[in-house]
Structures are given as structure tokens and as C-alpha cells.
Amino acid sequence: MNLKKYLVRALHRLQKGPGYTYKELLVWYCDNTNTHGPKRIIKEGPKKKLIWFFLTLLFASLVFWQWGILINTYLSYNVTSSLSIGFKTMKFPAVTICNANPFKYSEVKHLLKELDRLIEAALERILQPTPGNSSENTSAPLNLELWNQIPLVLIDEHDKDNPVILDIFETNQTAGGNETCSHQGSDNCTYRNFTSAAQAVTEWYILQSTSILSKVPLHERIRMGYQAEDMILACLYGAEPCNYKNFTQIYHPDHGNCYIFNWGMDEEALNSSNPGAEFGLKLILDISQQDYIPYLSSAAGARLMLHQQKSFPFLKDQGIYAMAGTETSIGVLVDELERMGYPYSDCTMNGSDVPVKNLYSQYNTSYSIQACLRSCFQNHMAEICGCGHYMFPLPEGVNYCNNEDNPGWAYCYSSLRSSIKQRQICIDSCKETCNDTQYKMTISMADWPSEASEVTLIPCFATDIDGSPLPGTGTLSNVRAGVQLRGSAASAHSALLPQIVWLLSSLGGQFGFWMGGSVLCLIEFGEIIIDSLWITIINVIGWCKGLKQRRARARYPDAPPTVSELVEAHTNLGFQHEPAAVPRDEALPPEPGTPPPNYDSLRVQPLDVLGADSDAETE
């Protein structure tokens, strides 16, 4: 019951309102607030009232202006970056080495036999000055199945509006292009035009070899590549010797077997506490370029890349070449970047908030934007083309594309790769990592070995420890590479510049400086705003009620009639006799008039009058 009474009183209080007019409320606020200025407005004389009113309004405007600037600065989420330069003990980078040629030609020659014959015939046809004078007429007939799937054609553009497409076996011109169609015999084709016949032949060979090698099991591709014991001849890290067993093998689609030093997967990453060449990694590699695939790799050397531990090496984008027959020295400057996350920058910590499934997670590697972009492309290709490209990891339940199972895969791949829309979707979906380490390299090279030391060094690498000869050595195709950290490292850290503590202190400082206020003054100001809204609502409700009553009175311009007046207006004072001629003896007696009923008893009378009447009746 007490709760009900309290609620009823609260309702009555809400209906009644604060009990002030706007003027009374404003005077009460100025007289009781702790803010400087308003009190002087109501207590000073007329002239000073005007001066203090102007000053209070000016300083209040300055406070709101400063508050707007501070809040806008805070909501812009600015960050500050601090850069520190100096050498410190840090993790030695992971070093990935690969051969520029992915497979030994002696191991894959049986797979590429028909393709090599086709490319030789095409080159001979391109370079033959006179038609019909080539040796293809005397050789075994060519298997044109591969050729018909993705042919090399000549694009004659003498007439720009009507270019002529000719098969390369039907012309002896020196410019050509690749033709890829959605299916064989279709008019829905795309063409890649090359100004160089050598470039066109190379691109065509890579595309065809991709289809052939995609059907080879992974363990066979690993076997056909360069093995670590054959490739890594000597290794030295600092003052400690090392060998191929200190490297982790990984299969790379572009370069075949690659080997990573200090990857940090199985063992703890090595630290480097001293800069200089004598504390770095030194390698002597044998690239065996005499066993290169002739039409697949035109460059001879080793492919190297420096990257973070537990990250996948994307050598095609970030790798460098170490030329054969040289000593390559690589100096490294390390940049460590730490970015603030959302909303200060659009970066990710580990890729968990990226809507793209990372296909490189099967290698147990960390997230990177390169892995995200390639995974996004492969997912789109698997969805649109129905198969995956040989150069990227496969989604679950998807097979690699080849000409037999997917005749139109090359057309689909070319269309997808040239699609700006698909590319933009992947760019918008992928994010940079918040914590990143970049390696800036300084590369220098010299001939190795020198003419004086060649006589003594070549025999050392031509024989094993037990004196047995090593295959592929005894030539100048070896590579000597050295990786060392330079004497400085840079660390860039991003920190939030305007924090919430800074915002509150700045807002309070401006309010206290210009108007001498505090948080309690803001509460008082909020109270007067609530009371003003309360009074406004009650006034609006009262105005609506008054408007309703005024509309009701508009039907009666004078005072409304009483009940008796309304009854008397409809009273029957008597019937009027009809002037019909009725015999006197048959005439009816006159009817008396009907008196009006006495409705005075319905009038509202005071209680004392009623009481007097009742007493008189009893007497």
C-alpha cells in the first residue's frame, strides 16, 4: 500500500510539474548555480547586467567551441608513431633459398616430351624464313591435342577494325599471341597479344606445363625437384658450421623444393646479438643449371628471400636472385612496425576478422596480406571455374585445373585474372597485419671463385668427403651467398594520441578556465534543462485541453440552456379545435389543456434548502 501511495503522489507531482514559470526557473538557476557569471546577471544593476550577460554568453560560446574541437580531435582517432633506431638483440630472419628452376629436366622430360616437340616446331616455324623449308616434314607427326586446346596464333592488326587471326603453323610472322576459349571450337575466346615471339612462346609453355604438372602427385613433384643434400654444399652460421639438416623443406609451386633456415617451426628461432658479416649466414649452393628445363626457366641462379618466422615465403613478389658464379652479400636493415587496431587503422592481429579463408594455414604459417589475396583469388576461381590453379593451395574438395578434366579452365582463369571487379573484392576483403617486420636489403656481388682460386676450389666441391665425385659440380654454376644484419635496426610503434583521459581533462580544463565550472555545474545545467522540458510538456498538454474546450463552446454562442428551458420549449400547451362543422349535440366536450410537468425537482439546490423543505413537510 505504501508503494501505491508513493506512485500516486509521484503521478500527481508529474502532472503538477516543477511549479515554476520559465522566468522563475531561470532566476532560480542564476541564483543557485556554482558557475561564475550568471549570479552577477540578476544581482547587479541594469548596465552591469548587460555587461555580465554579454561576457557570460561570450565565454559560454568559447567553451562550446573548444569542446567541439576537442571532441572532433578525439573522434578522428589520430595516432602517433615513435621511431627508435639502434642495434639490439633480435631474432635472425628466416632465410628461404630455392633454385630458379623448379624441376630437374632429366626427371620431367618424359612428361614434357610432346610439349617440347610442339614448342620446337612452333619456334622453327616462327624463325623459318621460307615456308615449307622446315624439318617438321621429315620428323614424326605432332600430337596437336595440346595445341588445339590453347593454340599459339598470329594476330594481324594492319586493319585495326578487322584483325585477322591465323594459326602459327600457317604463317611465318614473328609476332604472336595466346588464344584461350571457353571450350574448344567456341567463339567465346580471349587473346593475349605479345610483341615478342619468344615471350609468347614462354608464356604458352608455362600455361601448358601447368596443366601437365597439376596431375602429378605431390610426392612425385618433390622427388623431381632439387634435393637439399645436392643443392646446399656448405653452410656456416656465425662461427658454427651447419648443413642441409638445419633447413626445413617446403614445396613451392613456382620454384619446386625450397629450403628455409631458422623458420622456427620445429626449433626455437636463433637470435643475433652482433651485427656484421662474421655473425651472419654463409652458404655455397649448387644450382645445376645444366639440368634446367629449356623453355621454362630463362634465368639461372638461386632465389632468396628473408621473412619472419612461421610466415610463408612469397618469393615471386619479395624474393631476390643470386646470380650463378658470383658471391652475393646481403646486408639487412630490420624495420619493426606496430600499428593500432580498429578504429585507428584497418589492420588485423591474426586474420581472424578477415572474411577470407586462409588456404596457407595448412602450412601452419601466420597470416599475411599476400596469403589473403592469393587465397581470395583461389576461392573465387574454385567457385567460378570449378577447379583451382596449380600455383595456389587448394580449398577442400577442389582439384587442380587441367586440360582434360577442365577444357575451358585457361579462359576462365584469364578472365578472372583480368577482372578488376574480382581484384577489388579481394583488396577490400584483405587487411594488413598490425604487427609486421620488414627487411630492407643491400645487395653487393663479386665474381666467385677468382681465377687464382678456381683451380683449388672446384675440385673441393667436385668430390664428397669420402672422395666420391658429386654430380653436377666442377663448373662455375655455383652460388655463394652471405646474409648478415647491419649495425642498426629501426622500430616504429604506433600509440593512441587522444585518449579518453586526455579528452575529459581537456574538457574540464576549458570549462573551468573560461567559466569556473565543474561537473556539478553541468549537473545543475542538466537539471534546469529537464525542468524546462517538463514545464513545456505540461503547457502543451494544457493548451491542447483548452483548445478542446473552446471547440466544444463554439456550438453555443450564449450560455447553455437548462433542462427546464429545453423541456418548456417542447411543452404542449393545448390542442387547437378544428373548425369543422360538427352538430352541437354530437360535439365532444372540450378537452382541458395539458399542463407542463413540474421539473423543478431536477434542479440542483443546496443541501440546506433541501433540509428546510423536508422539515416543513414533517410538521
Disulfide bonds with the S-S distance in Angstrom:
Cys98-Cys258 1.87
Cys181-Cys189 1.83
Cys235-Cys242 1.73
Cys347-Cys434 2.07
Cys372-Cys430 2.02
Cys376-Cys426 2.15
Cys385-Cys412 1.73
Cys387-Cys401 1.87
